[in-house]
Amino acid sequence: MFPNQQVLQDNCGYDFDNGENLAKWRGIFQSSLEKLLQQVHPTLEAQLDALEYVEKLLFKVLSMLCLKPTPHSIQDVEERIQKMFPNPIDRWAIKEAHSAVEKGKKKCPVTLPAEKVHSLLQKEILMNKVDYQVSLYIMGVLECIGADILNLSGSYVKNIRHIKITVEDVEVAMWADKALMDLFHQDEDVSSVLLEDEPVTGSSLTYDEVVKNLIHEEKQYLRDLHMIIKVFREQIASLVNPSSKELDLIFSNIEDIYELTVTLLGSLEDTLEVTEQDQVLTVGSCFEELAEVTSFMNL
């Protein structure tokens, strides 16, 4: 399951993890993504699994744009972008989408297979007929985001002097981009973003909401740690003497902190998952277990 897919399923989004559904869509963007990569980084190639990963990310965006109530017009899609996409991706996506629609009056304006997606959108996701311009607008949004991901990934790969983009390269490049991470890691309920404009104040949060906020913050912290380790520590480690203490002076025990955060986050998520709907979350035990392990290791 890729980022935030469960949220989409819970809010009646199209389930791309379903085997039958995925079979209808798998591979639809891959050849187009290769063409996009050639446009932004002509000297680079991408492994198949990297293209599949980016394709899944585009499926995620497509699901977000087509959550119920499903859009029927360009305006519907644009309003959803404005509510759900972080800045500046919202402005870029809207600009590129409008450009695609305008160019579509004269020629094929996007690299992604708009006509094929238009047919699938109506049949599989929107469940009714919509104007082709709406599908073209959505393809403009997806192409904007896909090109941005490939551009960032390619720049990272060039910096480390490689010639082929891997899944890990895409992940590291995205971890270093706050806007993309905000887009693909929206832990709050997406449907509530569509319905509520005012943020919830701290004084009105319930215990369950505080716990969910804690999990959200821990996930963000974990992504930051992972980015620092992958983008900085591992690159510096390849340049210095393995016996040197420079890494410890620069990064201290960041890898231990990362492992501790993974353990805590896993424990919090497990507790949230096994707690029945009418039960009170008891996350204090997660911290007690960590304290006991730490005490044992220090003996």
C-alpha positions as CSV (number, residue, x, y, z in Angstrom):
1,M,0.0,0.0,0.0
2,F,1.5,3.3,-1.0
3,P,1.2,6.6,1.0
4,N,-2.2,7.5,2.4
5,Q,-4.0,4.9,0.3
6,Q,-6.0,3.8,3.3
7,V,-7.4,7.3,3.7
8,L,-8.6,7.3,0.2
9,Q,-10.3,4.0,0.6
10,D,-12.0,5.1,3.8
11,N,-13.4,8.1,1.9
12,C,-14.8,6.2,-1.0
13,G,-11.8,6.8,-3.2
14,Y,-10.9,4.4,-6.0
15,D,-9.0,1.4,-4.6
16,F,-5.9,1.0,-6.8
17,D,-4.7,-1.8,-4.5
18,N,-7.5,-4.0,-5.5
19,G,-6.1,-6.6,-7.9
20,E,-9.0,-6.3,-10.4
21,N,-8.8,-2.5,-10.4
22,L,-5.1,-2.3,-10.6
23,A,-5.0,-4.7,-13.6
24,K,-7.0,-2.2,-15.6
25,W,-4.6,0.6,-14.8
26,R,-1.2,-0.9,-14.3
27,G,1.4,0.4,-16.8
28,I,-0.9,3.0,-18.3
29,F,1.6,5.8,-17.5
30,Q,4.9,4.0,-17.7
31,S,5.9,4.7,-21.3
32,S,4.7,8.3,-20.9
33,L,6.8,8.7,-17.8
34,E,9.9,7.5,-19.7
35,K,9.1,10.3,-22.3
36,L,8.7,12.8,-19.5
37,L,12.1,11.8,-18.0
38,Q,13.7,12.3,-21.4
39,Q,12.2,15.8,-21.5
40,V,13.6,16.9,-18.1
41,H,16.8,14.7,-18.0
42,P,17.7,13.5,-21.5
43,T,20.9,11.7,-20.3
44,L,19.2,9.6,-17.6
45,E,17.2,6.4,-17.5
46,A,14.9,4.9,-14.8
47,Q,14.5,1.4,-13.6
48,L,11.2,-0.2,-14.2
49,D,10.3,-0.4,-10.5
50,A,11.1,3.4,-10.2
51,L,8.6,4.1,-13.0
52,E,6.0,1.8,-11.3
53,Y,6.5,3.7,-8.1
54,V,6.0,7.1,-9.7
55,E,2.9,5.7,-11.5
56,K,1.5,4.6,-8.1
57,L,2.0,8.1,-6.8
58,L,0.1,9.5,-9.8
59,F,-2.7,7.0,-9.0
60,K,-2.7,8.4,-5.5
61,V,-3.2,12.0,-6.9
62,L,-5.9,10.7,-9.3
63,S,-7.8,9.2,-6.4
64,M,-7.5,12.4,-4.4
65,L,-8.9,14.4,-7.3
66,C,-11.8,12.0,-7.8
67,L,-13.0,11.5,-4.2
68,K,-16.7,11.6,-3.8
69,P,-18.5,13.8,-4.6
70,T,-16.8,13.1,-7.9
71,P,-15.9,16.2,-10.1
72,H,-18.1,17.0,-13.1
73,S,-16.3,20.1,-14.3
74,I,-12.9,21.8,-14.5
75,Q,-14.0,24.1,-11.8
76,D,-14.8,21.2,-9.5
77,V,-11.3,19.8,-10.0
78,E,-9.6,23.2,-9.6
79,E,-11.5,23.8,-6.3
80,R,-10.3,20.4,-5.0
81,I,-6.7,21.2,-5.9
82,Q,-6.9,24.5,-4.1
83,K,-8.2,22.8,-1.0
84,M,-5.9,19.7,-0.9
85,F,-2.6,20.6,-2.7
86,P,0.1,22.4,-0.8
87,N,1.7,25.6,-2.0
88,P,3.3,26.0,-4.6
89,I,2.2,22.7,-6.2
90,D,-1.4,23.9,-6.3
91,R,-0.5,27.0,-8.4
92,W,1.8,25.0,-10.7
93,A,-0.7,22.2,-11.2
94,I,-3.6,24.6,-12.0
95,K,-1.4,26.6,-14.4
96,E,-0.2,23.5,-16.3
97,A,-3.7,22.0,-16.4
98,H,-5.2,25.2,-17.9
99,S,-2.4,25.2,-20.4
100,A,-3.1,21.6,-21.4
101,V,-6.8,22.4,-22.0
102,E,-6.0,25.5,-24.0
103,K,-3.4,23.6,-26.2
104,G,-5.8,20.7,-26.5
105,K,-8.0,22.8,-28.8
106,K,-5.2,22.6,-31.5
107,K,-3.1,19.5,-30.8
108,C,-2.3,16.7,-28.2
109,P,-1.1,18.8,-25.3
110,V,0.1,16.3,-22.8
111,T,2.5,13.3,-22.8
112,L,0.3,11.2,-20.6
113,P,-2.4,9.1,-22.5
114,A,-5.3,11.5,-22.1
115,E,-7.8,9.7,-24.4
116,K,-7.2,6.3,-22.8
117,V,-7.5,7.7,-19.3
118,H,-10.6,9.6,-20.2
119,S,-12.4,6.3,-21.1
120,L,-11.2,4.6,-17.9
121,L,-12.1,7.6,-15.8
122,Q,-15.7,7.6,-17.0
123,K,-16.1,3.8,-16.7
124,E,-14.1,3.0,-13.6
125,I,-13.9,6.0,-11.3
126,L,-16.4,8.8,-12.1
127,M,-19.1,6.3,-13.1
128,N,-20.7,8.7,-15.6
129,K,-19.8,10.7,-18.6
130,V,-17.8,13.9,-18.3
131,D,-16.5,16.3,-20.9
132,Y,-13.1,15.3,-22.4
133,Q,-11.7,18.7,-21.2
134,V,-12.2,17.6,-17.6
135,S,-10.0,14.5,-18.2
136,L,-7.5,16.6,-20.1
137,Y,-7.3,19.0,-17.1
138,I,-6.7,16.1,-14.7
139,M,-4.0,14.8,-17.0
140,G,-2.3,18.2,-17.0
141,V,-2.3,18.1,-13.2
142,L,-0.8,14.5,-13.1
143,E,1.8,15.4,-15.7
144,C,2.9,18.5,-13.8
145,I,3.4,16.4,-10.6
146,G,5.0,13.5,-12.5
147,A,7.5,15.8,-14.2
148,D,8.3,17.5,-10.9
149,I,9.0,14.1,-9.2
150,L,11.2,12.9,-12.1
151,N,13.0,16.2,-12.3
152,L,13.9,16.2,-8.6
153,S,14.9,12.5,-8.8
154,G,17.1,13.1,-11.8
155,S,18.8,16.0,-10.2
156,Y,19.6,13.9,-7.1
157,V,20.9,11.1,-9.2
158,K,23.2,13.4,-11.1
159,N,24.5,14.9,-7.9
160,I,25.6,11.4,-6.7
161,R,27.0,10.6,-10.2
162,H,24.7,7.8,-11.2
163,I,22.9,7.4,-14.5
164,K,19.8,5.4,-13.6
165,I,17.1,6.4,-11.3
166,T,16.0,3.8,-8.7
167,V,13.0,3.7,-6.3
168,E,15.3,4.7,-3.5
169,D,16.4,7.7,-5.5
170,V,12.8,8.8,-6.0
171,E,12.1,8.4,-2.3
172,V,15.2,10.4,-1.2
173,A,14.5,13.2,-3.6
174,M,10.9,13.5,-2.4
175,W,11.9,13.4,1.2
176,A,13.9,16.5,0.5
177,D,10.9,18.4,-0.9
178,K,8.5,19.6,1.7
179,A,5.7,20.4,-0.8
180,L,5.7,16.9,-2.3
181,M,5.8,15.2,1.1
182,D,2.9,17.3,2.3
183,L,1.0,16.3,-0.8
184,F,1.6,12.5,-0.5
185,H,1.6,12.3,3.3
186,Q,-1.7,13.9,4.3
187,D,-2.4,12.0,7.5
188,E,-5.5,13.9,8.2
189,D,-8.8,12.8,6.7
190,V,-8.9,14.0,3.1
191,S,-12.6,14.4,3.0
192,S,-12.6,16.7,6.0
193,V,-10.2,19.0,4.1
194,L,-12.9,19.3,1.4
195,L,-15.6,20.2,3.9
196,E,-13.8,22.2,6.5
197,D,-11.8,25.4,6.0
198,E,-11.2,26.4,9.7
199,P,-8.5,24.6,11.6
200,V,-9.3,22.8,14.9
201,T,-8.0,24.7,17.9
202,G,-5.9,22.8,20.4
203,S,-8.4,23.4,23.2
204,S,-11.1,21.4,21.3
205,L,-9.0,18.4,20.5
206,T,-10.2,15.0,21.9
207,Y,-7.7,12.5,23.4
208,D,-8.0,10.4,20.2
209,E,-7.2,13.4,18.0
210,V,-4.2,14.3,20.2
211,V,-2.9,10.7,19.6
212,K,-3.5,10.9,15.9
213,N,-1.7,14.3,15.8
214,L,1.2,12.7,17.7
215,I,1.5,9.9,15.2
216,H,1.4,12.5,12.4
217,E,4.2,14.4,14.0
218,E,6.3,11.3,14.5
219,K,5.9,10.3,10.9
220,Q,7.1,13.7,9.8
221,Y,10.0,13.5,12.2
222,L,10.9,10.0,10.9
223,R,10.8,11.3,7.3
224,D,13.1,14.2,8.2
225,L,15.6,11.8,9.9
226,H,15.5,9.4,6.9
227,M,16.2,12.3,4.6
228,I,19.2,13.5,6.6
229,I,20.6,10.0,6.8
230,K,20.1,9.2,3.1
231,V,20.9,12.6,1.5
232,F,23.7,13.7,3.9
233,R,25.1,11.1,6.2
234,E,25.5,8.3,3.7
235,Q,27.0,10.6,1.1
236,I,29.6,12.0,3.6
237,A,30.3,8.4,4.9
238,S,31.4,7.4,1.4
239,L,34.0,10.2,1.4
240,V,35.6,9.9,4.8
241,N,37.7,7.2,6.5
242,P,35.5,4.6,8.1
243,S,37.5,4.8,11.3
244,S,37.1,8.6,11.4
245,K,35.1,10.2,14.1
246,E,33.9,13.0,11.9
247,L,30.5,11.3,11.2
248,D,29.8,11.0,14.9
249,L,30.8,14.7,15.4
250,I,28.5,15.8,12.7
251,F,25.5,13.4,13.1
252,S,25.9,12.1,16.6
253,N,23.6,9.1,17.2
254,I,21.1,10.0,14.5
255,E,20.8,6.3,13.4
256,D,19.9,5.3,17.0
257,I,17.3,8.0,17.1
258,Y,15.9,6.8,13.8
259,E,15.5,3.3,15.1
260,L,13.9,4.5,18.3
261,T,11.4,6.6,16.4
262,V,10.6,3.6,14.1
263,T,9.9,1.5,17.2
264,L,7.8,4.2,18.9
265,L,5.8,4.9,15.8
266,G,5.1,1.2,15.1
267,S,4.0,0.8,18.7
268,L,1.6,3.8,18.5
269,E,0.1,2.6,15.2
270,D,-0.3,-0.9,16.5
271,T,-2.2,0.4,19.6
272,L,-4.4,2.6,17.4
273,E,-5.2,-0.3,15.1
274,V,-6.2,-2.8,17.8
275,T,-8.2,-0.4,19.9
276,E,-12.0,-0.9,19.4
277,Q,-14.1,2.1,18.3
278,D,-15.7,2.5,21.7
279,Q,-12.5,2.0,23.7
280,V,-10.1,4.7,24.9
281,L,-6.7,4.7,23.4
282,T,-4.0,3.8,26.0
283,V,-0.7,4.9,24.3
284,G,1.1,5.4,27.6
285,S,2.1,1.8,27.5
286,C,4.1,2.5,24.3
287,F,6.4,4.9,26.2
288,E,6.6,2.6,29.2
289,E,7.8,-0.3,27.0
290,L,10.5,2.0,25.5
291,A,11.6,3.1,28.9
292,E,11.9,-0.5,30.1
293,V,13.9,-1.5,27.0
294,T,16.2,1.5,27.5
295,S,16.7,0.6,31.2
296,F,17.5,-3.0,30.3
297,M,20.1,-2.0,27.7
298,N,21.8,0.3,30.2
299,L,22.2,-2.5,32.7
